[in-house]
Amino acid sequence: QVQLVESGGGLVQAGGSLRLSCAASGRTFSDYVMGWFRQAPGKEREFIAAILRSGFRTYRADSVKGRFTISRDNAKNMVYLQMNSLKPEDTAIYYCAAGVRVGEYDYWGQGTQVTVSS
């Protein structure tokens, strides 16, 4: 089992920045691919970014390329999502997830709310 706890969400003006953090505990953190997702009211959950075990390879959705960066610190069992140039359409609950491969996530956090005002 892997337990995931997100933090760092909040209210920010358009054009601002936030850094989300996800603390992992349980099994060996470096065994897992980590991902970030978001879900806005009335919309389906959307993939945002993923990072492989070593941290050297990342993937990002087109909607966030050039604005969001995913990173991880295996020594601290942490994964981060740096979000810059935020837009009102980025408003959502953001979740981190852990899995054995990109696209297959077995463990999810409880989510953290991000609200971007115009």
Sequence and secondary structure as in RCSB ss.txt:
>XXXX:A:sequence
QVQLVESGGGLVQAGGSLRLSCAASGRTFSDYVMGWFRQAPGKEREFIAAILRSGFRTYRADSVKGRFTISRDNA
KNMVYLQMNSLKPEDTAIYYCAAGVRVGEYDYWGQGTQVTVSS
>XXXX:A:secstr
 EEEEEE  EEEETT  EEEEEEEEES GGGSEEEEEEE TTS  EEEEEE TTSS EEE TTTTTTEEEEEETT
TTEEEEEE S  GGG EEEEEEEEEETTEEEEE   EEEEEE 
